[in-house]
């Protein structure tokens, strides 16, 4: 249990955990494909998202779940305590993997921009089962009162050899910017 300066201890299951390097996530939003579809991420082809099993029990291990487009959709119980992480137009998003309306895996969904007269207001995801959409910032549905669980995300410098973001190899042909790592946790409730 950790302590927060403005309210006391956080709830169990609300610890931050790393979901990988930012460079391992393709930047989505320039196509109409499902999150599961492979895209170029550097020289490699990678799925557009990652899914993790993140139980609420304190100290429990968070593990990445291998998902394949060929697999049938998992059962509702299999989607419990899973977080879906992806990058859309340069912003990282983490949401519940299960659609709150139909309990369908949102890794099969499609991210999109929410616009009004060409002004981008937010981003959303469409569940392919019934074409319902959810705002990626608020979790609100475009229909009824269903709300998608939205997680907090942080992009942090990677610690290497006790220093932040510094590489020890002089022949690094990679950019001079430090490597970044993506961290997520369940959104904290106020009050």
N, C-alpha and C positions, 0 to 999 in steps of 0.2 A: 504494500500500500504506500503510495507516495503522497506528499504533502503539497498543497497548493496555497500560495500566499493569500489568495482572496476567498478562501472558503473551507479550508481543512483538507482532510484526506480525500483522494479520488476513489471512485468506486472500483471494486475489483473487476478485472478484465479490461481496464481502461489504460493499460500500459502501452507506450509506444513500442513498435517493433519495425525492424527494417524489412523491406520487401525487395531490395536489390538496388543496383546502380541505376541512375537515371538514364544512362546510355543504353541500358538493356530494354528500354521501352520505346517502340516506334511512336512518332508523333502523328496522331490520327486527326482526321477532320478534313482531309483533302480528297476523300473518296466516300462512297456510299456502302462500304462493305461492313460486314459483321465484325465485332471485336475479335472473334476467333480467327479470322482470316489472317494468313501470313502476309507480312509486309517487310520491305527492306528496312533494316535498322543497322546503319553502317553497311558493311559488306554482306551481312547475314540476313536470312529470312527468319522472322520471328513472329509469333502470334501478337496481336495488338493488345493483349491484356495478360495479366497473371491473376490467379485465384489462390487464396490462402485459407486454410482452416484455422480459425482464431477463436478457440473456446473462451468463455467468460471466466473460467476458473483461474485464480491468480497463480502465476508461475507455470501455467501450462504451455507446452510448446506450440508455436505457430509453424505450420508446415505448408509448403507450396503444394498445390494439387495439380497434377498433370491433367490437362483437358485437351481433348481432340475433337475436331469438327465431325469426325466420323462416328464418335460415340453418340448414343442416344441420350436424350436429356436425363439427368439423374433424378432420383426420387426426391420428393419434397424434403424428407428428413435428411437426405444427404446434403442439401443446400444450407441447412441450419448452421449458424456460426461461420459462414464463409464470407470473405470480403473480396471484391473484384477491384483491381487496381489497373489504371490505364492513363495514358497521356493524350489529351485532346487539345490541339492548337497551342501547345506549349505549357499547358496547365495540367498538373496531376490530379486525378480524381480517384477516390476510394468510396465504394458504395456496397451495400449488401448485395450478394450475388443473386439472391432470390427476389423475383418480382413480387411486391406485396399484394398484387391483385390476383395473379394466377400461379404463384410459386414456380415460375419458369426461370431457368438460368439466364441472367442478363448478359452473360458472356456471349450469347448468341444475338444480342441486341446491336443496335446501330446508334452511335453518338451523332448529335446534330447541333447546330447553332440555333438559339432562340433569338430571332430578330424582329424588329419593327421598323419598317421603312428603311432597311439597310443598316440600321444601328444594332449592333450585337448587344443584347441585354443579358444573356446567360447561355448556358449549354444544357443539353438534355440527352436522354437516352430513350430509345423506343424498344419496347419488348415485342419480339416478333410473334408471340402467341396470339395476342388480340390487338396489337398495334397501339397499346396504351403508351403514353410518354410520361417521363418524370424529369423534373428539373434537377440537375446535378449539384446545385448549391443549396436548395431548400428541401429537396426530396418530394415536393408536391406533385401530384398527378394532374394531367390535363383533364381528367374525368373523375368525378366522385371525390371522396375524401381519403383516398389511399395515399400513404406517405412512405417513400423509400428511405431506408436508413442510410444516411450520409456520414462518412467517416472524415476525421481530420487528416490532413496530409502536411508533411514538412519535407523540404529538400535541404539536406545538410551536406557540408563538406565531409569527405571521407578522411578519417584519421589514419595516417600512415606513419609508423615509426615514431609515435608520440607527437607528430606535427600535423597540423590540419592541412590537407590538400597538397602537400609537397611530395614530389616524386624524388626518389634517390637515384634513379637512372638518368644519366646525362644525355643518353641517346634517345630519349623519349621523343618520338616524332609526333606525339599527340599534342593538341593545343596546350598553351601555357595555363589554361584555366584549370583549377583543381577539379578532380573527379567528384561528382555529387552522388548522394545516396538518398533514396526515398524512404520515408518513415510514415507509418499510419497508426491511428488509434481510433477507437469508438469516440464519437462526438460526446463531449461532456455536457451534461444537463445542468442548467442553471437552477439554483434553489434547492 
